[in-house]
């Protein structure tokens, strides 16, 4: 499909709306249903907030979105060291429950030492809903 997009903003809650807006625009460009675009927007915002809440001296917040013919993979990461990442019980927080209920799959991981949340939406199913 399209080339992956990457957005890097300062790790500040005031920039979360920018990350959500870019994610929404990319999802709309893929002609996903209105409901799926809304779900993705909410999930990306929750990912940002979850990462920012776990951070010690965060520097950047990054969004990478990559769509194939079958899946949309969304990676939200934070340039920082986290207290403990991934959390031992990722479903203990409300934000994790929200994220995992909206995406088809969600994983919290350390990617090269960087706290990251990876969510996947199956595009064929997402296009049929809504």
The 8 nearest C-alpha neighbors of each residue, nearest first, counted from 0:
[[1, 67, 66, 68, 2, 65, 29, 3],
 [2, 0, 3, 66, 65, 67, 4, 29],
 [1, 3, 4, 0, 65, 66, 64, 67],
 [4, 2, 65, 64, 1, 5, 63, 66],
 [3, 5, 64, 63, 2, 65, 6, 62],
 [6, 4, 63, 62, 64, 7, 3, 61],
 [5, 7, 62, 61, 63, 8, 4, 18],
 [6, 8, 61, 60, 59, 62, 5, 9],
 [9, 7, 60, 59, 10, 61, 6, 14],
 [8, 10, 59, 11, 60, 58, 14, 7],
 [11, 9, 59, 60, 58, 57, 8, 12],
 [10, 12, 13, 9, 14, 15, 51, 60],
 [13, 11, 14, 15, 10, 48, 51, 47],
 [12, 14, 11, 15, 16, 17, 10, 9],
 [15, 13, 17, 12, 16, 11, 8, 18],
 [14, 16, 18, 12, 17, 13, 19, 44],
 [15, 17, 19, 14, 18, 20, 13, 44],
 [18, 16, 20, 14, 15, 19, 21, 8],
 [17, 19, 15, 21, 16, 20, 22, 14],
 [20, 18, 16, 22, 40, 17, 21, 44],
 [21, 19, 23, 17, 22, 18, 16, 24],
 [20, 22, 24, 18, 23, 19, 25, 17],
 [23, 21, 19, 25, 20, 24, 26, 18],
 [24, 22, 20, 26, 21, 25, 40, 36],
 [25, 23, 27, 21, 26, 22, 28, 20],
 [24, 26, 28, 22, 27, 23, 21, 29],
 [27, 25, 23, 29, 28, 24, 36, 22],
 [26, 28, 24, 30, 29, 25, 31, 23],
 [29, 27, 25, 30, 26, 24, 31, 23],
 [28, 30, 26, 27, 31, 25, 66, 24],
 [31, 29, 27, 28, 32, 26, 126, 33],
 [32, 30, 126, 29, 27, 35, 26, 36],
 [31, 33, 35, 129, 34, 126, 128, 36],
 [32, 34, 36, 35, 129, 37, 31, 27],
 [35, 33, 37, 32, 36, 129, 38, 128],
 [36, 34, 38, 32, 37, 33, 39, 125],
 [35, 37, 39, 33, 38, 34, 26, 23],
 [38, 36, 40, 34, 35, 39, 41, 33],
 [39, 37, 35, 41, 40, 36, 101, 42],
 [38, 40, 42, 36, 37, 41, 43, 35],
 [39, 41, 37, 43, 19, 38, 42, 23],
 [40, 42, 38, 44, 39, 43, 37, 45],
 [43, 41, 98, 39, 45, 44, 40, 38],
 [44, 42, 46, 40, 45, 41, 19, 39],
 [45, 43, 47, 41, 42, 46, 19, 48],
 [44, 46, 42, 48, 43, 47, 94, 49],
 [47, 45, 43, 49, 44, 48, 42, 50],
 [48, 46, 44, 50, 45, 49, 51, 43],
 [47, 49, 45, 51, 50, 46, 52, 44],
 [50, 48, 46, 52, 47, 51, 45, 94],
 [49, 51, 53, 47, 52, 48, 46, 54],
 [50, 52, 48, 54, 53, 49, 47, 10],
 [51, 53, 49, 50, 54, 48, 47, 55],
 [54, 52, 50, 51, 81, 82, 49, 55],
 [55, 53, 81, 51, 52, 57, 56, 50],
 [54, 56, 57, 81, 80, 79, 82, 53],
 [57, 55, 54, 79, 58, 80, 81, 10],
 [58, 56, 79, 10, 55, 54, 78, 59],
 [57, 59, 10, 78, 79, 9, 56, 60],
 [60, 58, 10, 9, 78, 8, 77, 57],
 [59, 61, 77, 10, 8, 7, 76, 9],
 [62, 60, 7, 76, 75, 6, 77, 59],
 [61, 63, 75, 6, 5, 74, 7, 64],
 [62, 64, 5, 74, 4, 73, 75, 6],
 [65, 63, 73, 4, 3, 72, 74, 62],
 [66, 64, 3, 72, 71, 73, 63, 4],
 [67, 65, 71, 70, 0, 72, 1, 64],
 [66, 68, 70, 69, 0, 71, 65, 1],
 [67, 69, 70, 0, 66, 122, 123, 71],
 [68, 70, 122, 67, 121, 123, 71, 66],
 [71, 69, 121, 122, 67, 120, 66, 68],
 [70, 72, 66, 120, 119, 65, 67, 122],
 [71, 73, 119, 65, 64, 118, 70, 66],
 [72, 74, 64, 118, 117, 63, 119, 71],
 [75, 73, 117, 63, 62, 116, 76, 64],
 [74, 76, 62, 116, 61, 115, 46, 63],
 [77, 75, 115, 61, 114, 60, 116, 74],
 [76, 78, 60, 59, 114, 79, 61, 113],
 [77, 79, 59, 58, 57, 113, 60, 76],
 [80, 78, 57, 77, 58, 81, 56, 54],
 [79, 81, 55, 54, 82, 78, 113, 57],
 [82, 80, 54, 83, 55, 53, 84, 79],
 [81, 83, 53, 54, 84, 55, 80, 86],
 [82, 84, 81, 86, 85, 53, 87, 80],
 [85, 83, 86, 81, 114, 82, 109, 108],
 [84, 86, 108, 107, 83, 87, 109, 114],
 [85, 87, 84, 89, 88, 83, 107, 91],
 [86, 88, 89, 85, 84, 83, 91, 90],
 [87, 89, 86, 90, 91, 85, 92, 95],
 [90, 88, 86, 91, 87, 95, 92, 85],
 [89, 91, 95, 88, 92, 96, 93, 94],
 [92, 90, 88, 89, 93, 95, 96, 94],
 [93, 91, 95, 94, 90, 96, 89, 88],
 [92, 94, 96, 95, 97, 91, 90, 98],
 [93, 95, 97, 96, 92, 45, 98, 49],
 [96, 94, 98, 90, 97, 92, 93, 99],
 [95, 97, 93, 99, 94, 98, 90, 100],
 [96, 98, 94, 100, 95, 99, 93, 101],
 [99, 97, 42, 95, 101, 100, 96, 94],
 [100, 98, 96, 101, 102, 97, 105, 95],
 [99, 101, 97, 98, 102, 96, 103, 95],
 [102, 100, 98, 99, 38, 97, 42, 103],
 [103, 101, 104, 120, 99, 119, 100, 118],
 [102, 104, 120, 119, 121, 101, 105, 118],
 [105, 103, 119, 102, 118, 99, 106, 120],
 [104, 106, 118, 117, 99, 119, 102, 107],
 [107, 105, 117, 116, 108, 118, 104, 115],
 [106, 108, 116, 85, 115, 117, 105, 109],
 [109, 107, 115, 85, 110, 114, 106, 116],
 [108, 110, 114, 112, 113, 115, 111, 85],
 [109, 111, 113, 112, 108, 115, 114, 76],
 [110, 112, 113, 109, 114, 108, 115, 78],
 [111, 113, 109, 110, 114, 80, 79, 108],
 [112, 114, 110, 109, 111, 115, 78, 77],
 [115, 113, 109, 76, 77, 108, 84, 110],
 [116, 114, 76, 108, 75, 109, 107, 113],
 [115, 117, 107, 75, 106, 74, 108, 76],
 [118, 116, 74, 106, 105, 73, 115, 107],
 [119, 117, 105, 73, 104, 72, 102, 106],
 [118, 120, 72, 104, 71, 103, 102, 73],
 [119, 121, 71, 103, 102, 70, 122, 72],
 [120, 122, 70, 124, 123, 69, 125, 71],
 [123, 121, 125, 70, 69, 124, 120, 126],
 [122, 124, 126, 125, 121, 69, 127, 70],
 [123, 125, 127, 122, 126, 121, 128, 120],
 [126, 124, 122, 128, 127, 123, 121, 35],
 [125, 127, 31, 123, 124, 32, 128, 122],
 [126, 128, 124, 125, 129, 123, 32, 31],
 [129, 127, 125, 126, 32, 124, 34, 35],
 [128, 32, 34, 33, 127, 35, 126, 125]]
